[in-house]
Amino acid sequence: MRISENTRRERLERIRLLLQRNPNGIREAEIAEKLNFERRTVNNYLRELEMQGYVYRDEQHWFLLPHQDMVLRRLELQPEEAMTLYLAVRLFVKQHDERNEAAEHLLVRLAEILTSDMGLDEDILAAARELAQRPTMPGYENIFRTVMRSYIYRRKVEITYHPYQGKPFTTVLSPYLIEPSAIGFTTYVIGHSSIVNALRTFKLERIERARLLLQEEYRIPGDFPGLELLRSAWSIFYGEQLTRVVLRFHPDVARRVQETQWHPSQELFWDEEKPGYLLLVLQVADTTDLKPWIRTWGANCEVLEPAELRDELIGEARQLAEVYGWQMHRGISSSEDDPLGLNTTFSDYFG
């Protein structure tokens, strides 16, 4: 028999109150027994409360989150402002290469707000459908929710992290900043790590397990610079010492380089030694996440400084040449007859 909406809300509230009286957690079977509900009914209600951000499950126990409803004031948008919001949604969808049901739910609710008056609701729903088609990464959505809740409610989170190189380790993290990165379509969390007692950066996709520590609160230090921390970063790798990077761009792409503000520190100059070539000068804390961007330009971008970065890219070019079967000296291709007329070798670019 279908129950009324009032009965459903009353049952949800009874479960919330029961969880409130059990701050150390309570099992699903215990909830069903104490409230005299069917086990399946309790599971459905808990899932609903979990989606709404009221409760949290840690293995077999359920906990009440320190939830406060976020009520948005009336938002009246001009047409161009609504388009800006739509573009932000599109960028969000492109930023995530895994399925994220929490994000899908948000987009659907956003579509309800932006009604057909402006014709954007269908576009946002299409963005939600597109996100739903992304592959599901086992455990990722739960880790995403747990880290977000850790940050929102200022509760520490215990994570097991598997770095790109090295063995997995466990640490207690206090998230200070969450930052998306276009490189790798990923999201990073920056915060205090207990294992080193210092600030560290973690990629969400490399977190294998996350457990919210509801009894352990934290505060973000007053001297934490926030987004200013990343001002010297190309994307996510920050630091106090800066490296001067000088890149030379071929005339074919010079206009394209000029069209974009790539970094707050950038300076553009025409190369006096090679007319038509454009120099881009940067001051960055780390070149790790700059290198993938440099590679996207291929032979149209040459690293002039620093020498270490130039040597590294030369080494990569040598390896790439070997992969495609080109010899390492001028004018000789591994293809004797060179049927496509591609008798351009590594040394033609790097002399």
C-alpha positions in Angstrom: 0.0 0.0 0.0 1.3 3.4 -0.9 1.9 5.7 2.0 1.1 9.4 2.0 3.8 12.1 1.7 3.3 13.2 5.3 3.9 9.6 6.5 7.0 9.4 4.5 8.4 12.6 5.9 7.5 11.5 9.4 9.4 8.2 9.0 12.4 10.0 7.6 12.4 12.3 10.6 12.2 9.4 13.0 15.2 7.8 11.4 17.1 11.1 11.6 16.3 11.4 15.3 17.3 7.9 16.0 20.7 8.5 14.3 21.0 11.7 16.4 20.7 9.7 19.6 23.4 7.3 18.4 26.4 9.5 17.5 28.7 6.4 17.4 26.7 4.9 14.6 23.9 2.3 14.3 23.3 -0.7 12.0 20.5 -0.8 9.5 19.0 -3.9 11.2 19.0 -2.1 14.5 17.1 0.8 13.0 14.5 -1.5 11.5 14.1 -3.3 14.9 13.8 -0.1 17.0 11.3 1.6 14.7 9.5 -1.6 13.7 10.0 -1.0 10.0 10.7 -3.5 7.2 14.4 -3.8 6.6 14.0 -2.9 2.9 11.9 0.1 3.8 14.7 1.3 6.2 17.3 0.8 3.4 15.2 2.9 1.0 14.9 5.7 3.5 18.5 5.7 4.4 19.5 5.9 0.7 17.2 8.8 0.3 18.7 10.6 3.3 22.2 9.8 2.0 21.4 11.4 -1.3 20.1 14.5 0.5 23.3 14.7 2.5 21.8 14.0 5.9 23.4 10.6 6.7 26.7 8.8 6.0 27.5 5.1 6.0 30.9 3.8 7.2 30.9 0.1 6.4 27.9 -1.4 8.4 27.1 1.7 10.5 25.1 4.7 9.7 25.8 8.2 11.1 24.0 11.5 11.1 26.0 14.3 9.3 26.1 17.8 10.8 23.8 18.8 8.0 22.5 22.3 7.5 20.2 23.0 4.6 21.7 25.5 2.2 18.9 27.8 1.2 19.6 30.0 -1.9 18.1 33.4 -2.0 15.9 34.2 -5.0 18.2 34.4 -8.0 17.1 36.6 -10.9 19.3 36.2 -14.0 19.7 38.4 -17.0 19.9 36.4 -20.2 23.7 36.7 -20.6 24.1 35.7 -16.9 22.0 32.6 -17.5 24.2 31.8 -20.5 27.3 32.2 -18.3 25.8 29.7 -15.9 25.1 27.3 -18.7 28.7 27.6 -20.0 29.9 26.8 -16.4 27.8 23.7 -16.4 29.2 22.6 -19.7 32.7 23.1 -18.5 31.9 21.1 -15.4 30.7 18.2 -17.5 33.8 18.3 -19.7 36.0 18.4 -16.6 34.7 15.0 -15.3 35.5 11.8 -17.2 33.8 9.5 -14.6 30.2 9.3 -13.8 29.1 11.4 -10.8 25.5 10.9 -9.7 25.6 13.7 -7.2 26.5 16.1 -10.0 23.8 14.6 -12.2 21.3 15.2 -9.5 22.5 18.8 -9.1 22.2 19.5 -12.9 18.6 18.1 -12.9 17.7 20.4 -10.0 19.4 23.4 -11.8 17.3 22.6 -14.9 14.2 22.9 -12.8 15.3 26.3 -11.6 16.2 27.6 -15.1 12.8 26.9 -16.6 12.0 27.0 -20.3 11.6 30.8 -20.1 15.2 31.0 -21.3 15.4 27.7 -23.1 18.3 26.5 -21.0 16.6 23.7 -19.0 16.8 21.2 -21.9 20.5 22.1 -22.5 21.3 21.5 -18.8 19.4 18.2 -18.8 21.3 17.2 -21.9 24.5 17.9 -19.9 23.2 15.7 -17.1 22.5 12.9 -19.6 26.0 13.3 -21.1 27.5 13.0 -17.6 25.4 9.8 -17.0 27.1 8.2 -20.0 30.6 8.5 -18.5 32.1 5.2 -17.3 31.7 4.4 -13.7 34.9 4.2 -11.7 34.5 1.7 -8.8 34.4 3.5 -5.5 35.0 6.9 -7.0 31.6 8.4 -6.3 31.7 7.4 -2.6 35.2 8.8 -2.3 34.1 12.0 -4.0 31.1 12.4 -1.6 33.2 11.6 1.4 36.0 14.1 0.6 33.4 16.8 -0.3 31.6 16.2 3.0 34.9 16.3 4.9 35.6 19.8 3.5 32.0 21.1 3.9 31.5 19.9 7.5 35.2 20.4 8.5 35.6 16.8 9.6 38.9 15.0 9.1 38.9 12.1 6.6 41.1 9.0 6.7 42.3 8.1 3.2 44.3 5.3 1.7 46.3 6.8 -1.1 48.2 5.1 -4.0 50.7 7.6 -5.5 51.6 7.3 -9.1 55.0 6.0 -8.1 55.3 4.2 -4.7 53.2 2.0 -2.4 49.8 2.9 -1.0 49.8 4.6 2.4 47.1 5.8 4.9 46.9 9.3 6.3 44.4 11.5 8.1 43.6 14.5 5.9 42.2 17.9 6.7 41.0 19.4 3.4 41.8 23.1 3.0 41.1 23.5 -0.8 39.5 21.5 -3.6 40.7 22.4 -7.1 39.8 20.9 -10.5 42.5 20.6 -13.1 42.0 20.4 -16.9 45.1 18.3 -17.1 43.9 14.7 -16.8 40.3 15.8 -16.3 40.7 15.4 -12.6 40.2 17.0 -9.2 42.8 17.6 -6.4 42.4 18.1 -2.7 45.0 20.2 -0.8 45.2 19.9 2.9 47.1 18.9 6.0 48.3 15.3 6.0 49.0 13.7 9.4 51.6 11.3 8.1 54.0 14.2 7.3 52.4 16.9 9.5 52.5 19.2 6.5 50.5 20.5 3.5 50.1 17.9 0.7 48.1 17.5 -2.5 46.1 14.4 -3.4 44.5 13.4 -6.6 41.0 12.1 -6.0 41.3 9.3 -8.5 44.3 7.9 -6.6 42.4 7.7 -3.3 41.5 4.0 -2.8 39.5 4.4 0.4 38.0 7.3 2.3 36.4 7.2 5.8 34.9 10.3 7.4 36.0 10.9 11.0 32.8 12.6 12.3 34.2 13.1 15.8 37.4 14.8 14.6 36.8 18.5 13.6 39.4 20.7 12.1 39.9 24.4 11.3 41.5 25.9 8.2 44.4 28.0 9.6 43.9 31.8 9.3 47.2 32.1 7.4 46.3 29.6 4.7 46.3 31.7 1.5 43.4 29.8 -0.2 43.4 30.1 -4.0 46.3 32.5 -3.8 48.4 29.4 -3.1 47.9 28.4 -6.7 48.8 31.8 -8.3 52.3 30.6 -9.1 51.2 27.2 -10.3 50.6 26.4 -13.9 47.7 24.2 -12.8 48.1 22.5 -9.4 51.8 22.2 -8.5 52.5 25.2 -6.2 55.6 26.4 -4.3 57.5 29.4 -3.1 60.5 29.2 -5.5 59.7 30.3 -9.0 61.3 29.0 -12.2 61.6 31.3 -15.3 60.4 29.6 -18.4 60.9 30.9 -21.9 59.1 29.4 -24.8 59.5 30.3 -28.5 56.5 29.8 -30.8 56.5 29.4 -34.6 54.8 32.2 -36.6 52.1 29.7 -37.6 50.7 29.7 -34.0 51.9 33.1 -32.8 48.4 34.6 -33.1 46.8 31.7 -31.3 49.2 32.1 -28.4 48.5 35.9 -28.2 44.7 35.2 -28.0 44.8 33.7 -24.5 46.0 34.8 -21.0 47.7 31.5 -20.1 49.1 32.5 -16.8 49.0 35.5 -14.5 52.8 36.0 -14.8 53.0 35.7 -18.6 54.9 38.2 -20.8 54.9 38.2 -24.6 57.8 39.5 -26.8 58.6 39.2 -30.5 61.9 37.4 -31.0 64.5 39.8 -32.3 66.7 36.9 -33.4 64.0 35.1 -35.4 61.5 37.5 -37.0 57.9 36.3 -36.8 58.6 34.1 -33.8 56.9 34.8 -30.5 58.4 34.5 -27.0 56.3 33.6 -24.0 57.9 34.2 -20.6 56.5 32.6 -17.5 57.3 32.5 -13.8 56.0 29.1 -12.4 56.6 27.2 -9.2 56.9 23.8 -11.0 57.0 22.7 -14.6 55.5 19.2 -14.0 52.0 20.2 -15.1 53.4 22.7 -17.7 55.1 20.0 -19.7 51.9 18.4 -21.0 50.7 21.8 -22.3 54.1 22.4 -24.0 53.8 19.0 -25.7 50.5 19.8 -27.2 52.1 22.4 -29.5 54.5 19.9 -31.0 57.3 21.4 -33.1 55.6 24.8 -33.0 56.9 25.4 -29.4 60.6 25.3 -28.5 61.8 25.5 -24.8 64.6 28.0 -24.5 64.8 28.2 -20.7 65.4 26.6 -18.2 68.1 24.4 -19.6 67.0 21.4 -17.6 63.5 21.5 -19.1 64.9 22.0 -22.6 67.2 18.9 -22.2 64.2 16.9 -20.9 62.1 17.8 -24.0 65.0 17.0 -26.3 65.3 13.6 -24.7 61.6 13.0 -25.2 62.0 14.1 -28.8 64.8 11.6 -29.3 62.6 8.8 -27.9 59.7 9.8 -30.1 61.9 9.8 -33.1 63.1 6.3 -32.3 59.5 5.2 -31.9 58.7 6.3 -35.4 61.9 4.9 -36.9 63.8 8.1 -37.6 67.6 8.1 -37.5 69.4 10.6 -35.2 71.6 12.3 -37.8 70.8 14.9 -40.4 69.2 13.9 -43.7 68.9 10.2 -43.2 65.6 8.5 -42.6 65.1 4.9 -41.6 62.9 4.6 -44.6 65.5 4.4 -47.4 63.3 5.6 -50.2 61.2 8.0 -48.0 58.1 7.6 -50.3 56.2 10.5 -48.6 59.0 13.0 -48.9 59.3 13.3 -45.1 63.1 13.5 -45.1 63.0 15.7 -42.0 65.0 14.3 -39.1 65.4 15.1 -35.4 68.4 17.2 -36.0 66.5 19.4 -38.4 64.6 20.6 -35.4 67.2 20.5 -32.7 70.5 20.8 -34.7 
